Amino acid sequence: QVQLVESGGGLVQAGGSLRLSCAASRSIFTIYTMNWYRQAPGKQRESVATITSRGSTGYADSVKGRFTISRDNAKNTVYLQMNSLKPEDTGVYYCNAVVTPGGDASWGQGTQVTVSS
């Protein structure tokens, strides 16, 4: 298990940018995947972006070309750079870590992102 703390959320106008951070309680160098999810009001939690221990990335179609996930192993931190934000990006953003393939996931407490039109 690993403890995760998200930060960087806030209120931004459509077209603006935010960078979310996810600080882990231990080294992330060997963590299998680090992920960002989001949950909009009244909707199910959905995967937004993934980064593997090897640095491979994946994105939901709705954020491709606008969001970038990255990791700084020296700081035990994963980032989500969000550009060209849209009102539909509004929600609580959660960081998630899967330490080993098929293992249990650890979750952060979430950070609110609100995009006004």
C-alpha positions as CSV (number, residue, x, y, z in Angstrom):
1,Q,0.0,0.0,0.0
2,V,1.0,3.6,-0.6
3,Q,-0.5,6.8,0.7
4,L,-1.3,9.4,-2.0
5,V,-2.1,13.1,-1.6
6,E,-3.4,15.1,-4.4
7,S,-3.1,18.9,-4.8
8,G,-3.5,21.6,-7.4
9,G,-7.2,21.6,-8.0
10,G,-9.2,24.8,-8.2
11,L,-11.6,27.0,-10.2
12,V,-10.5,27.9,-13.7
13,Q,-12.2,29.4,-16.7
14,A,-12.8,27.4,-19.9
15,G,-9.6,27.3,-22.0
16,G,-7.4,27.6,-18.9
17,S,-4.9,25.3,-17.4
18,L,-4.2,23.5,-14.2
19,R,-1.5,21.1,-13.0
20,L,-2.4,18.5,-10.5
21,S,0.1,16.8,-8.3
22,C,0.0,13.4,-6.6
23,A,2.6,12.9,-3.8
24,A,3.3,9.4,-2.8
25,S,4.5,8.2,0.7
26,R,7.1,5.9,-0.8
27,S,9.2,5.6,-3.9
28,I,7.2,5.3,-7.1
29,F,10.1,4.0,-9.2
30,T,8.8,0.5,-9.3
31,I,5.1,1.1,-8.9
32,Y,3.4,-0.8,-11.8
33,T,1.0,2.0,-12.8
34,M,0.1,5.5,-11.5
35,N,-3.2,6.7,-12.7
36,W,-5.6,9.7,-12.6
37,Y,-9.3,9.2,-12.4
38,R,-12.1,11.7,-12.2
39,Q,-15.7,11.7,-11.0
40,A,-18.2,14.3,-12.1
41,P,-21.4,14.9,-10.1
42,G,-23.9,12.1,-10.7
43,K,-21.5,10.1,-12.8
44,Q,-19.3,7.1,-12.3
45,R,-15.6,7.5,-11.7
46,E,-13.7,7.3,-15.0
47,S,-10.0,6.7,-15.9
48,V,-8.3,9.8,-17.3
49,A,-4.6,9.0,-17.7
50,T,-2.1,6.3,-16.9
51,I,1.6,6.1,-16.7
52,T,3.6,2.9,-16.2
53,S,6.8,2.2,-14.4
54,R,8.5,2.3,-17.8
55,G,7.0,5.6,-18.7
56,S,4.4,4.5,-21.1
57,T,1.3,6.6,-21.1
58,G,-2.4,6.3,-22.0
59,Y,-5.3,8.7,-22.0
60,A,-9.1,8.7,-22.3
61,D,-10.2,9.9,-25.7
62,S,-11.9,12.9,-24.1
63,V,-8.6,14.3,-22.9
64,K,-6.1,13.2,-25.6
65,G,-4.1,16.2,-26.8
66,R,-5.1,18.3,-23.9
67,F,-3.8,16.5,-20.8
68,T,-0.4,15.1,-20.1
69,I,0.6,12.7,-17.3
70,S,4.2,12.6,-16.1
71,R,6.2,11.3,-13.2
72,D,9.1,12.6,-11.2
73,N,10.6,9.5,-9.5
74,A,13.0,11.6,-7.5
75,K,10.1,13.5,-5.9
76,N,7.8,10.5,-5.7
77,T,5.2,12.6,-7.5
78,V,3.0,12.2,-10.5
79,Y,1.5,15.1,-12.3
80,L,-1.4,15.8,-14.6
81,Q,-1.0,18.9,-16.8
82,M,-4.4,19.9,-18.0
83,N,-4.7,22.4,-20.8
84,S,-7.6,23.8,-22.8
85,L,-10.0,22.9,-20.0
86,K,-13.6,22.5,-20.7
87,P,-16.7,22.7,-18.4
88,E,-17.1,18.9,-18.9
89,D,-13.7,18.4,-17.2
90,T,-15.3,19.5,-13.9
91,G,-15.1,16.9,-11.2
92,V,-13.1,15.4,-8.4
93,Y,-9.8,14.1,-9.6
94,Y,-8.2,11.1,-7.8
95,C,-4.8,9.7,-7.9
96,N,-4.4,5.9,-7.9
97,A,-1.5,3.6,-7.6
98,V,-1.3,-0.1,-8.5
99,V,1.9,-1.4,-7.1
100,T,2.0,-4.8,-8.8
101,P,0.0,-6.2,-11.7
102,G,-3.3,-7.4,-10.5
103,G,-2.7,-5.9,-7.0
104,D,-5.0,-3.7,-4.9
105,A,-5.2,-0.1,-5.8
106,S,-4.4,2.8,-3.4
107,W,-6.4,6.0,-3.7
108,G,-5.9,9.6,-2.7
109,Q,-8.6,11.7,-1.2
110,G,-9.2,13.7,-4.4
111,T,-8.9,17.3,-5.5
112,Q,-11.8,19.3,-6.9
113,V,-11.5,20.8,-10.4
114,T,-14.1,23.2,-11.5
115,V,-14.2,24.7,-15.0
116,S,-16.5,27.6,-15.6
117,S,-17.9,28.5,-19.0
